[in-house]
């Protein structure tokens, strides 16, 4: 029998060994191919090896067509796009909407996301939600975009709209005169919302027999009877008040004339001195970024950073005698700051500055980016903090923290007065009012779209799902403009 034949046993063993070797070689080859494919490598019909890049392309609304260099791609938006490395013009098209497009540079083996395109209907038609008899004193939207508070003229009455409702209806919110100082209200201005989206801080201006005055009022939109006069509670009227760490009952009060910064709380309202010789300040969570003349060299001002009760650290020195542009935020858990002076025409961006300063005190910080704008008037991080921009009217300089890219551009739509600056619509888009209409554009200035009529004194408001734009017009009407075609609503 073959089983007892040594020669045939040897041949069988060789065949098995060769088989195993072929299988092993196949596994190695398949693994190598999969590895190269996962890194984006491929082979064209001519046998040339190339490397792909991967794009994730989304849009609002979704299921829009994707064109690359004028050719229709086989997948719609909200899908991945695999492309050989190279330069492309990407266009997103959906019937009834204006096209969104931009130049795209694809690098082999990389992944990039375009999950922010907002498509705008080619035809916009708004309808009045309410017509006000008097010019509204104020309009402000909560951080979660659900609530819109509109001041009815110069009175102490407000309308609250729930923008998540299909047809928002005004709910009255009245501030009791018992908590206000004597005098006739002449106007309200917005300070900001607390993180609970329930409390909003407003500043009231009023006229009295001996002159004018102002005070800060913490408005409880859910229970107006719980609103409080912070100026009365704190015992003084600071230049500005900010929520500390986003908490409605914790405050940082800045007295610019005295150059002092205080902490206070609803339960312990007596102000506690926190910093002196302060010229300007920005806060985020428990960190304070501020400009100070204390211990500064002649002709200079120090930009310093302080967290909680820890010592303050110097970030850099800037020229004295100008406006100091500051902002602070965290992106993916890492803190970033933007700091500069108008006279220097620059705003410096630093990554994790406090950790570096603690680890190597006395060593100058190197910025990750310098935003160059002639006499910048404003700097701000986007809602997600991925982007930071410096601005002077229609000139912008923007830095992408994630991809380490900078953009400088000028928009063709300068701001209508009395706007001081553009605002971040969300994490990727900016908006402003120009020529009596809302203008929206991407972080890098691309895809400028003209939306509905708006008065420049009021920031535009968007429904939480961005399907509707709400604006106050020059005719004192609250206008609702759908940002979807009828078939997509």
C-alpha positions as CSV (number, residue, x, y, z in Angstrom):
1,X,0.0,0.0,0.0
2,X,1.1,3.6,-0.7
3,X,0.9,4.3,3.0
4,X,3.8,1.9,3.6
5,X,5.8,3.0,0.6
6,X,8.6,5.3,1.9
7,X,9.1,6.9,-1.5
8,X,5.5,7.8,-2.0
9,X,5.3,9.0,1.6
10,X,8.1,11.4,0.8
11,X,6.4,12.6,-2.3
12,X,3.1,13.1,-0.4
13,X,5.0,15.1,2.3
14,X,6.5,17.3,-0.4
15,X,3.1,17.9,-2.0
16,X,1.7,18.9,1.4
17,X,4.6,21.2,2.1
18,X,4.3,22.9,-1.3
19,X,0.6,23.3,-0.7
20,X,1.2,24.9,2.7
21,X,3.8,27.1,1.2
22,X,1.5,28.2,-1.6
23,X,-1.3,28.9,0.9
24,X,1.1,30.9,3.1
25,X,2.4,32.8,0.1
26,X,-1.2,33.6,-0.9
27,X,-2.0,34.7,2.6
28,X,1.1,37.0,2.7
29,X,0.2,38.3,-0.8
30,X,-3.5,38.9,0.1
31,X,-2.5,40.6,3.4
32,X,0.0,42.8,1.5
33,X,-2.6,43.7,-1.1
34,X,-5.2,44.5,1.6
35,X,-2.6,46.5,3.5
36,X,-1.7,48.5,0.4
37,X,-5.4,49.0,-0.5
38,X,-6.1,50.2,3.0
39,X,-3.3,52.7,2.5
40,X,-5.0,53.8,-0.7
41,X,-2.7,52.1,-3.2
42,X,-4.1,50.7,-6.4
43,X,-3.0,49.7,-9.9
44,X,-4.5,51.2,-13.1
45,X,-5.1,49.3,-16.4
46,X,-1.6,50.1,-17.5
47,X,0.0,48.5,-14.4
48,X,0.9,51.9,-12.9
49,X,0.8,52.0,-9.1
50,X,-1.1,55.0,-7.6
51,X,-2.3,55.9,-4.2
52,X,-5.9,57.0,-3.3
53,X,-7.2,59.4,-0.8
54,X,-10.5,59.1,1.0
55,X,-13.1,61.9,1.3
56,X,-16.3,61.7,3.3
57,X,-18.8,64.1,1.7
58,X,-22.0,65.1,3.3
59,X,-24.6,67.8,2.7
60,X,-27.7,69.4,4.1
61,X,-30.0,68.3,2.7
62,X,-28.5,65.0,1.8
63,X,-28.6,62.8,-1.3
64,X,-27.2,65.5,-3.5
65,X,-25.1,64.7,-6.6
66,X,-21.3,65.0,-6.5
67,X,-19.4,66.2,-9.5
68,X,-15.6,65.9,-9.7
69,X,-13.9,68.0,-12.4
70,X,-17.3,68.3,-14.1
71,X,-18.0,64.5,-14.1
72,X,-20.8,62.9,-12.1
73,X,-19.5,60.6,-9.3
74,X,-21.3,57.3,-8.8
75,X,-22.2,58.1,-5.1
76,X,-24.4,60.9,-3.7
77,X,-23.6,62.9,-0.6
78,X,-23.4,61.3,2.8
79,X,-21.0,58.7,1.4
80,X,-17.3,58.2,1.0
81,X,-15.4,59.2,-2.1
82,X,-12.2,57.4,-3.1
83,X,-10.0,59.3,-5.4
84,X,-6.4,59.1,-6.8
85,X,-4.1,61.8,-5.3
86,X,-4.5,65.0,-7.2
87,X,-6.3,68.3,-7.6
88,X,-10.1,68.4,-8.1
89,X,-13.0,70.7,-8.4
90,X,-15.8,69.2,-6.3
91,X,-19.4,70.4,-6.9
92,X,-22.5,69.4,-5.0
93,X,-25.7,69.8,-6.8
94,X,-29.4,69.2,-5.9
95,X,-32.3,70.3,-8.0
96,X,-33.9,73.5,-6.6
97,X,-30.7,74.6,-4.8
98,X,-27.7,76.7,-5.6
99,X,-24.5,74.6,-6.3
100,X,-21.9,74.3,-3.6
101,X,-18.3,73.9,-4.9
102,X,-14.7,74.2,-3.9
103,X,-11.2,73.1,-5.0
104,X,-10.1,69.9,-3.3
105,X,-6.5,68.7,-2.9
106,X,-6.4,64.9,-2.4
107,X,-3.3,63.4,-0.8
108,X,-2.7,59.7,-1.1
109,X,-3.3,57.7,2.0
110,X,-5.2,60.5,3.8
111,X,-8.8,61.0,4.9
112,X,-10.6,64.3,4.8
113,X,-14.1,65.1,5.8
114,X,-16.4,67.6,4.1
115,X,-19.4,67.2,6.4
116,X,-20.4,70.9,6.5
117,X,-21.9,71.9,3.1
118,X,-25.2,73.7,3.5
119,X,-27.2,73.9,0.3
120,X,-29.3,77.1,-0.2
121,X,-32.6,77.1,-2.2
122,X,-32.3,79.0,-5.4
123,X,-35.6,80.7,-4.5
124,X,-36.1,82.0,-1.0
125,X,-39.6,83.1,0.3
126,X,-40.1,84.3,3.8
127,X,-43.3,84.8,5.8
128,X,-43.8,87.0,8.8
129,X,-44.2,85.2,12.1
130,X,-45.1,88.5,13.9
131,X,-45.1,92.2,13.1
132,X,-44.0,94.5,15.9
133,X,-45.4,97.9,16.3
134,X,-42.2,99.3,17.8
135,X,-38.6,98.5,16.9
136,X,-37.6,95.4,18.9
137,X,-35.0,96.3,21.6
138,X,-33.1,93.0,21.3
139,X,-33.1,89.6,19.7
140,X,-31.0,86.7,21.0
141,X,-30.9,82.9,20.5
142,X,-29.9,80.3,23.1
143,X,-26.8,78.2,22.6
144,X,-28.8,75.1,21.7
145,X,-30.6,77.3,19.1
146,X,-34.0,76.2,20.4
147,X,-35.1,79.5,22.0
148,X,-35.3,83.0,20.5
149,X,-36.0,85.9,22.9
150,X,-37.2,89.1,21.3
151,X,-37.6,92.4,23.2
152,X,-40.9,94.2,22.4
153,X,-39.7,97.7,21.9
154,X,-38.1,99.6,24.8
155,X,-40.5,98.0,27.4
156,X,-39.6,95.3,29.9
157,X,-41.7,92.7,28.0
158,X,-40.2,90.0,25.7
159,X,-41.5,87.3,23.4
160,X,-40.1,83.8,23.7
161,X,-40.2,81.5,20.6
162,X,-39.6,77.8,20.7
163,X,-37.9,77.4,17.3
164,X,-38.1,73.6,17.5
165,X,-41.9,73.9,17.0
166,X,-43.2,73.6,13.4
167,X,-44.8,77.0,13.8
168,X,-43.3,79.0,16.7
169,X,-45.7,81.1,18.7
170,X,-44.7,84.1,20.9
171,X,-44.9,83.4,24.6
172,X,-44.8,86.5,26.8
173,X,-41.9,86.9,29.2
174,X,-42.3,90.0,31.5
175,X,-39.6,91.3,33.8
176,X,-41.1,92.5,37.0
177,X,-40.5,96.2,37.6
178,X,-39.9,95.4,41.2
179,X,-36.4,94.1,40.4
180,X,-35.5,97.1,38.2
181,X,-34.1,100.4,39.2
182,X,-36.4,103.4,39.0
183,X,-36.5,105.0,35.6
184,X,-37.8,104.4,32.1
185,X,-36.3,101.6,30.1
186,X,-34.6,102.9,26.9
187,X,-33.1,99.7,25.6
188,X,-31.7,96.2,26.2
189,X,-28.5,94.6,25.0
190,X,-27.4,91.0,25.0
191,X,-24.5,89.8,27.2
192,X,-24.9,86.1,26.7
193,X,-26.6,82.8,27.6
194,X,-25.6,80.4,30.3
195,X,-24.9,76.8,29.3
196,X,-28.2,75.6,30.7
197,X,-30.0,77.5,27.8
198,X,-32.5,78.7,30.4
199,X,-30.8,81.9,31.7
200,X,-29.8,84.8,29.6
201,X,-27.9,87.9,30.8
202,X,-29.1,91.3,29.5
203,X,-28.0,94.8,30.1
204,X,-30.8,97.4,30.7
205,X,-30.4,101.0,29.8
206,X,-32.8,103.5,31.5
207,X,-33.5,107.2,31.8
208,X,-34.2,108.8,35.1
209,X,-34.7,112.4,36.3
210,X,-31.0,113.0,37.0
211,X,-29.6,111.3,33.9
212,X,-29.1,107.8,32.5
213,X,-28.1,104.5,34.0
214,X,-27.7,100.9,33.3
215,X,-27.9,97.5,35.1
216,X,-27.5,93.8,34.5
217,X,-30.5,91.5,34.7
218,X,-30.4,87.7,34.7
219,X,-33.5,86.6,32.9
220,X,-35.0,83.2,33.5
221,X,-36.9,82.5,30.3
222,X,-38.7,79.5,31.9
223,X,-39.9,81.4,35.0
224,X,-39.6,85.1,34.6
225,X,-40.5,85.6,38.2
226,X,-37.1,84.1,39.2
227,X,-35.2,86.7,37.2
228,X,-32.7,88.8,39.2
229,X,-31.0,92.2,39.1
230,X,-27.3,91.3,39.3
231,X,-26.2,94.9,39.6
232,X,-28.3,95.3,42.8
233,X,-27.2,91.9,44.0
234,X,-23.5,92.5,43.5
235,X,-23.7,96.0,44.8
236,X,-21.9,97.7,41.9
237,X,-22.3,98.0,38.1
238,X,-19.3,96.5,36.3
239,X,-18.3,97.2,32.7
240,X,-19.1,93.6,31.8
241,X,-20.2,90.4,33.4
242,X,-19.5,86.9,32.1
243,X,-20.8,83.5,33.2
244,X,-18.0,81.6,34.9
245,X,-17.6,78.1,33.4
246,X,-20.9,78.6,31.7
247,X,-22.8,78.4,35.0
248,X,-25.8,80.8,35.4
249,X,-25.0,81.4,39.1
250,X,-21.2,82.0,38.8
251,X,-19.8,85.2,37.5
252,X,-16.7,87.2,36.5
253,X,-17.3,90.9,36.8
254,X,-14.9,93.3,35.1
255,X,-14.6,96.9,36.1
256,X,-12.6,98.4,33.2
257,X,-12.2,101.9,34.6
258,X,-10.6,100.4,37.8
259,X,-8.9,97.6,35.9
260,X,-10.2,95.0,38.4
261,X,-11.8,91.6,37.8
262,X,-14.0,90.1,40.5
263,X,-15.6,86.7,41.1
264,X,-19.1,86.4,42.5
265,X,-22.0,83.9,42.8
266,X,-25.7,84.0,43.5
267,X,-25.3,82.3,46.9
268,X,-22.2,84.5,47.7
269,X,-22.9,87.8,45.8
270,X,-20.2,89.9,47.6
271,X,-17.6,90.4,44.8
272,X,-14.2,88.9,45.5
273,X,-11.1,90.5,43.9
274,X,-9.5,88.1,41.4
275,X,-7.2,90.3,39.3
276,X,-5.9,93.8,39.1
277,X,-4.5,96.1,36.4
278,X,-6.7,94.3,33.8
279,X,-7.2,96.0,30.4
280,X,-9.2,93.4,28.6
281,X,-10.3,89.9,29.3
282,X,-11.7,86.7,27.7
283,X,-12.9,83.6,29.6
284,X,-13.5,79.9,28.9
285,X,-14.5,77.3,31.4
286,X,-12.2,78.1,34.4
287,X,-9.5,79.9,32.4
288,X,-9.0,83.6,32.1
289,X,-7.0,85.2,29.3
290,X,-6.3,88.9,29.9
291,X,-4.2,91.9,29.0
292,X,-2.4,93.7,31.9
293,X,0.0,96.6,32.5
294,X,1.2,95.0,35.7
295,X,5.0,94.3,35.6
296,X,5.0,95.0,31.9
297,X,8.1,96.6,30.2
298,X,7.9,100.2,29.2
299,X,5.6,100.6,26.1
300,X,4.4,97.1,26.5
301,X,1.4,95.2,27.8
302,X,1.5,91.5,28.9
303,X,-1.0,88.9,27.8
304,X,-1.4,86.5,30.7
305,X,-3.3,83.3,31.3
306,X,-4.7,82.2,34.6
307,X,-6.7,79.1,35.5
308,X,-8.7,78.9,38.7
309,X,-6.6,79.8,41.7
310,X,-3.3,78.9,40.0
311,X,-0.7,81.6,39.4
312,X,-0.9,83.6,36.2
313,X,1.6,82.9,33.4
314,X,2.7,85.4,30.7
315,X,1.9,84.3,27.2
316,X,3.6,87.2,25.3
317,X,4.0,91.0,25.4
318,X,2.3,93.3,22.9
319,X,2.5,97.0,22.1
320,X,0.7,99.2,24.7
321,X,-1.9,101.8,23.9
322,X,-4.1,99.8,21.6
323,X,-7.1,97.5,21.6
324,X,-6.2,94.0,22.7
325,X,-7.9,91.1,20.8
326,X,-8.5,88.0,22.9
327,X,-10.3,84.7,22.8
328,X,-10.0,81.3,24.4
329,X,-11.6,77.9,23.7
330,X,-10.9,74.1,23.7
331,X,-10.9,71.8,20.7
332,X,-11.0,68.0,21.2
333,X,-10.0,68.6,24.9
334,X,-7.0,70.8,24.0
335,X,-7.1,74.4,25.0
336,X,-6.2,77.1,22.4
337,X,-5.9,80.8,22.8
338,X,-5.9,83.7,20.4
339,X,-4.1,86.9,21.5
340,X,-3.0,90.1,19.8
341,X,-3.0,93.8,19.6
342,X,-4.6,96.1,16.9
343,X,-1.4,98.1,16.6
344,X,0.6,95.0,15.6
345,X,-1.8,93.8,12.9
346,X,-1.5,90.3,14.2
347,X,-3.3,87.8,16.4
348,X,-1.2,84.9,17.7
349,X,-2.7,81.4,18.1
350,X,-1.3,79.1,20.8
351,X,-1.9,75.4,21.5
352,X,-2.0,74.2,25.1
353,X,-0.2,77.3,26.3
354,X,-0.7,76.7,30.0
355,X,0.9,73.2,29.9
356,X,3.9,74.6,28.1
357,X,4.3,77.6,30.4
358,X,4.1,75.4,33.5
359,X,6.5,72.8,32.0
360,X,9.1,75.4,30.8
361,X,8.6,78.7,32.6
362,X,10.5,81.6,31.1
363,X,10.8,79.9,27.7
364,X,9.0,82.0,25.0
365,X,6.0,80.3,23.5
366,X,5.9,79.6,19.8
367,X,2.5,80.2,18.2
368,X,1.0,77.5,15.9
369,X,-0.3,80.2,13.6
370,X,-0.2,84.0,13.2
371,X,-3.4,85.6,11.9
372,X,-2.5,88.7,9.9
373,X,-5.2,91.3,9.6
374,X,-4.6,95.1,9.5
375,X,-5.9,96.5,12.8
376,X,-7.9,93.5,13.8
377,X,-11.0,94.4,15.8
378,X,-12.3,90.9,16.7
379,X,-11.1,87.3,17.1
380,X,-13.3,84.3,17.8
381,X,-13.3,80.5,17.7
382,X,-16.1,78.7,15.9
383,X,-18.8,76.8,17.8
384,X,-16.8,73.6,17.6
385,X,-13.5,75.6,18.2
386,X,-12.0,73.9,15.1
387,X,-11.5,77.3,13.5
388,X,-10.4,80.6,14.8
389,X,-10.8,83.9,12.9
390,X,-9.5,87.4,13.2
391,X,-11.4,90.1,11.4
392,X,-11.5,93.8,10.5
393,X,-14.8,94.4,8.7
394,X,-14.6,92.5,5.4
395,X,-11.0,91.2,5.9
396,X,-10.6,87.8,7.5
397,X,-7.8,85.5,8.6
398,X,-8.8,82.0,9.6
399,X,-6.8,79.1,11.0
400,X,-7.9,75.4,10.8
401,X,-6.7,73.8,14.0
402,X,-7.3,70.2,12.8
403,X,-5.5,70.4,9.5
404,X,-3.0,73.2,10.4
405,X,-4.0,75.4,7.5
406,X,-4.5,79.1,7.2
407,X,-6.7,81.2,5.0
408,X,-6.8,84.9,4.3
409,X,-9.5,86.6,2.3
410,X,-11.7,89.6,1.8
411,X,-15.5,89.2,1.3
412,X,-17.4,91.3,-1.2
413,X,-20.1,92.1,1.3
414,X,-19.0,94.6,4.0
415,X,-20.9,94.8,7.2
416,X,-23.9,97.1,7.6
417,X,-23.7,99.4,10.6
418,X,-24.1,99.0,13.5
419,X,-22.6,95.5,13.3
420,X,-19.1,95.3,14.8
421,X,-18.1,92.0,13.3
422,X,-19.3,88.8,11.6
423,X,-20.4,85.9,13.8
424,X,-20.0,82.1,13.6
425,X,-23.2,80.5,12.4
426,X,-22.0,77.1,13.5
427,X,-18.7,75.2,13.5
428,X,-17.9,75.9,9.8
429,X,-19.8,79.0,8.6
430,X,-19.8,82.7,9.2
431,X,-22.6,85.1,8.7
432,X,-23.2,88.9,8.6
433,X,-25.7,91.4,7.3
434,X,-24.8,93.4,4.2
435,X,-27.0,95.5,2.0
436,X,-29.9,94.6,4.2
437,X,-29.6,90.8,3.7
438,X,-27.9,87.9,5.6
439,X,-24.7,86.8,3.9
440,X,-23.4,83.3,4.7
441,X,-20.1,81.8,3.7
442,X,-17.7,79.0,4.5
443,X,-14.8,79.4,7.0
444,X,-12.4,80.0,4.1
445,X,-14.6,82.5,2.3
446,X,-15.9,80.1,-0.2
447,X,-19.5,79.6,-1.2
448,X,-21.0,83.0,-0.3
449,X,-24.8,82.8,-0.4
450,X,-27.3,85.7,0.0
451,X,-30.2,84.7,2.2
452,X,-33.2,86.7,3.4
453,X,-33.8,90.3,4.5
454,X,-32.5,91.4,7.9
455,X,-31.8,94.5,10.0
456,X,-28.1,94.6,10.9
457,X,-28.9,95.4,14.6
458,X,-30.0,91.8,15.2
459,X,-28.1,88.5,14.7
460,X,-29.8,86.0,12.4
461,X,-31.3,82.9,14.2
462,X,-31.5,79.4,12.8
463,X,-33.8,76.5,13.7
464,X,-31.8,73.8,15.5
465,X,-31.9,71.6,12.3
466,X,-31.1,74.7,10.1
467,X,-34.2,74.2,8.1
468,X,-35.5,77.7,8.8
469,X,-33.8,81.1,9.1
470,X,-35.4,83.7,11.4
471,X,-34.6,87.4,11.0
472,X,-35.9,90.7,12.2
473,X,-36.3,93.1,9.3
474,X,-36.2,96.9,8.9
475,X,-40.0,96.8,8.9
476,X,-40.0,95.3,12.5
477,X,-41.2,91.9,11.3
478,X,-39.9,88.6,12.6
479,X,-39.4,86.8,9.3
480,X,-39.2,83.0,8.9
481,X,-37.5,81.8,5.7
482,X,-37.4,78.1,4.9
483,X,-34.0,76.9,3.8
484,X,-35.5,73.8,2.1
485,X,-37.5,73.5,-1.1
486,X,-41.1,72.4,-0.6
487,X,-40.2,68.7,-1.4
488,X,-37.5,68.7,1.3
489,X,-39.5,70.4,4.1
